[in-house]
Each structure stands twice: as structure tokens, then as C-alpha cells.
């Protein structure tokens, strides 16, 4: 995590420097008053990038201090298996995620085309969620 914090702080400092250079360059390049010479969109966007990068760096640094632990990629003696934990049980034969995606697509099409499709999408969503949750309770794969 130290590496992540360092990279985020580096991005914050870099984008702040680029923002300053961008603003000064715009002032020197364009003729007219100083308010009309600054290119506001790029200058503000680069400063917000610096602020957001600093915010992420601060938050990740606080999490690192609170956990008092190192990630496997920060430890020199770590193996590949240390960074590859068990993620859980997945069923690759399940069709319920496709039904769930269809229900979401139907609901979004209902927002664009007609509101009468929204309840149908919601009904398909409820069926898909119940089917996916109770997939292992009945049939061949019951546990």
C-alpha cells in the first residue's frame, strides 16, 4: 500500500505542476485581459485532478496506517499465491446472471421508450434475483 500512496501523491503533485504550467502558458499565449487569457476549463480540471488524487492518496494512506499491514506486493519475500486469495464459489453454468442483465436492460429501455416496460423489467429482476439466490437449494446442485 505504500507504493499506492506514493503513486497517488506523485500524480497529485504532477497534475498540480501541469495545471500551473497550463495556466501560465495560456496567459502568455492569448492576448487580452488576464481574465480572458486564462483557459478556465483546462486549468480547473487539472486542479481538480490534483485535489482528487491527493484525496485518494490521503484516504489510502489512512487505511494503510489503520490496518497496520502490508500487501503481498509490498513484501519482498511474498509468493505469487499470497496475492491470489480464494474469491468464493462461483457457478459457471448459471444462466441467472444473463436473466438479471436482461431485466436491467429492459428497465433501462423502459426509461427511454415507455414507462410501461419498467414494471415488467422489475418483475423479471425479482425472478432473476430469487432464482440466483436459491440456485443451490433445489435440483442437481442442491447442498
C-alpha positions as CSV (number, residue, x, y, z in Angstrom):
1,X,0.0,0.0,0.0
2,X,2.9,2.3,0.5
3,X,3.5,2.1,-3.3
4,X,-0.1,3.0,-4.0
5,X,0.1,6.0,-1.6
6,X,3.3,7.2,-3.2
7,X,1.9,6.9,-6.7
8,X,-1.2,8.8,-5.9
9,X,0.8,11.6,-4.2
10,X,3.1,11.6,-7.3
11,X,0.1,12.0,-9.6
12,X,-1.3,14.8,-7.4
13,X,2.0,16.8,-7.5
14,X,2.4,16.2,-11.2
15,X,-1.1,17.3,-12.1
16,X,-0.7,20.4,-9.9
17,X,2.5,21.3,-11.7
18,X,0.9,20.7,-15.1
19,X,-2.0,22.8,-14.0
20,X,0.3,25.7,-13.2
21,X,2.3,25.3,-16.4
22,X,-1.0,25.1,-18.4
23,X,-2.4,28.3,-16.8
24,X,0.8,30.3,-17.2
25,X,1.1,29.1,-20.8
26,X,-2.4,30.2,-21.6
27,X,-1.8,33.6,-20.0
28,X,1.3,34.1,-22.1
29,X,-0.2,32.8,-25.4
30,X,-3.5,34.6,-25.6
31,X,-3.8,38.4,-26.0
32,X,-6.2,40.5,-23.9
33,X,-7.0,40.9,-20.3
34,X,-5.9,38.3,-17.8
35,X,-9.4,37.0,-17.1
36,X,-10.0,36.3,-20.8
37,X,-6.5,34.9,-21.3
38,X,-6.9,32.0,-18.9
39,X,-8.4,28.9,-20.3
40,X,-10.7,28.1,-17.4
41,X,-11.9,24.6,-18.2
42,X,-8.5,23.0,-18.5
43,X,-7.0,24.9,-15.6
44,X,-9.8,24.0,-13.2
45,X,-10.0,20.4,-14.5
46,X,-6.3,19.9,-13.8
47,X,-6.5,21.4,-10.4
48,X,-9.5,19.1,-9.6
49,X,-7.4,16.2,-10.8
50,X,-4.7,17.2,-8.3
51,X,-7.2,17.6,-5.5
52,X,-8.9,14.2,-6.2
53,X,-5.5,12.5,-6.4
54,X,-4.4,14.0,-3.1
55,X,-7.7,12.9,-1.5
56,X,-7.3,9.3,-2.7
57,X,-3.7,9.3,-1.5
58,X,-4.7,10.6,1.9
59,X,-7.5,8.0,2.2
60,X,-5.3,5.1,1.1
61,X,-2.6,6.3,3.5
62,X,-5.0,6.4,6.4
63,X,-6.3,2.9,5.6
64,X,-2.7,1.7,5.5
65,X,-2.0,3.1,8.9
66,X,-5.2,1.8,10.4
67,X,-4.7,-1.7,9.1
68,X,-1.1,-1.9,10.1
69,X,-0.5,-4.5,7.5
70,X,1.4,-4.8,4.3
71,X,0.0,-6.0,1.0
72,X,1.8,-9.0,-0.6
73,X,3.2,-6.8,-3.4
74,X,4.9,-4.6,-0.7
75,X,6.7,-7.6,0.9
76,X,9.9,-8.8,-0.7
77,X,9.5,-12.4,0.5
78,X,6.0,-12.8,-0.8
79,X,5.0,-15.6,-3.2
80,X,2.5,-15.3,-6.0
81,X,0.0,-17.4,-4.1
82,X,0.0,-14.7,-1.3
83,X,-1.7,-12.2,-3.6
84,X,-4.2,-14.7,-5.0
85,X,-6.7,-15.4,-2.3
86,X,-9.8,-17.6,-2.6
87,X,-12.5,-15.4,-4.0
88,X,-15.5,-17.5,-3.3
89,X,-17.7,-20.0,-5.0
90,X,-18.9,-19.2,-8.5
91,X,-21.2,-21.3,-10.7
92,X,-20.1,-21.0,-14.3
93,X,-23.1,-22.9,-15.6
94,X,-25.6,-20.5,-14.2
95,X,-28.0,-18.6,-16.5
96,X,-29.4,-16.3,-13.9
97,X,-26.8,-13.5,-14.4
98,X,-28.0,-13.3,-18.1
99,X,-31.6,-13.0,-16.9
100,X,-30.6,-10.4,-14.4
101,X,-28.8,-8.4,-17.2
102,X,-31.9,-8.8,-19.4
103,X,-34.0,-7.3,-16.6
104,X,-31.7,-4.3,-16.2
105,X,-31.7,-3.8,-20.0
106,X,-35.5,-4.0,-20.0
107,X,-35.8,-1.5,-17.2
108,X,-33.4,1.0,-19.0
109,X,-35.2,0.6,-22.2
110,X,-38.4,1.3,-20.3
111,X,-36.9,4.6,-19.1
112,X,-36.1,5.5,-22.7
113,X,-39.1,4.1,-24.6
114,X,-42.1,3.9,-22.3
115,X,-42.7,3.6,-18.6
116,X,-44.9,0.6,-19.1
117,X,-41.8,-1.5,-19.6
118,X,-40.4,-0.6,-16.1
119,X,-42.8,-2.9,-14.1
120,X,-42.0,-5.8,-16.5
121,X,-38.3,-5.2,-16.0
122,X,-38.8,-5.1,-12.2
123,X,-40.8,-8.4,-12.3
124,X,-38.0,-10.1,-14.3
125,X,-35.5,-8.6,-11.9
126,X,-37.3,-10.2,-8.9
127,X,-37.5,-13.6,-10.6
128,X,-33.8,-13.4,-11.6
129,X,-32.6,-12.5,-8.0
130,X,-34.7,-15.2,-6.4
131,X,-33.6,-17.7,-8.9
132,X,-29.9,-16.8,-8.5
133,X,-30.1,-16.8,-4.7
134,X,-31.9,-20.1,-4.4
135,X,-30.0,-21.8,-7.2
136,X,-28.3,-24.3,-4.9
137,X,-31.4,-25.2,-2.9
138,X,-33.1,-27.4,-5.4
139,X,-32.3,-29.8,-8.2
140,X,-29.0,-31.5,-9.1
141,X,-26.8,-28.9,-7.4
142,X,-28.7,-28.7,-4.1
143,X,-26.5,-28.6,-1.0
